[in-house]
Amino acid sequence: MTGLHVSLPCHLGLDAWAPAARQAADCNVFLPDVEEEQIADERVSCYNCQYRRWAADGICCLATGD
């Protein structure tokens, strides 16, 4: 995948609700996950993105490119 936004932090903690919403709003590749997988109240949030993957202490963004 090329041309993806790679300047966002890869890792957000489990309770980083406001930063996750701000970062997702600035992300040019945010893609909402299926409704059943969305957990944040804000529709546009890293926690609700298809590129988000869970880690033991938060989430990582997999939207990286060449």
N, C-alpha and C positions, 0 to 999 in steps of 0.2 A: 504494500500500500504506500502510495507516495502522496506528498502534499498535505499530510496531516499536521495538526497543531501539536508541537512537541515541547512548548515552553511551560506547560502546566506542570505542577509538582506531580510526581508519580504516586505519592502517598498522602492520604488524608486520614486522620484519626476517626474513631468510631462516632464521635460527637461533634464533628466539624461542619455542622449544618449550614451556617452562614457562609463560610469560605467555599464550601462545595457549590452553593448556589451562585456565588459571584464568579467562580472559576468556570462553571458550566455556561454561564451567560456570555463569557468572553471567548469561549471555545468555538472554533469554526467547524468542528466535526462532531459536536454533541449529537447523539442519536438516542432518543428515548427508548428505554427497554420496554418489554411488554408490560402491560399494566399490573399483572400479578407479581412482577419482580420489583416494582417501584415502591420505595419506602419513605421517601422524603415528601413533605407536604408541598414543596415547590415542585412544579412539573419539571422545570429546567434545573437540574442539580446533578452533580457528579454521581450521587448515590442512585440516581434513576437512569443512568446512561448504560447503553449496551456495551461500552468499552470498559466499564468498571468491573474489577475483580476483587473479591474479598480476600483479605489477609487476616491473620490472628488479631492484629491491632488496628485495623482500618481497611481502607480500600486503595488499590493501585489502578492507574489509568493505563490501558493497553493501546491507546491511540498514538502509536509512534510510527514513524515512517522512515523511509530511506533518506 
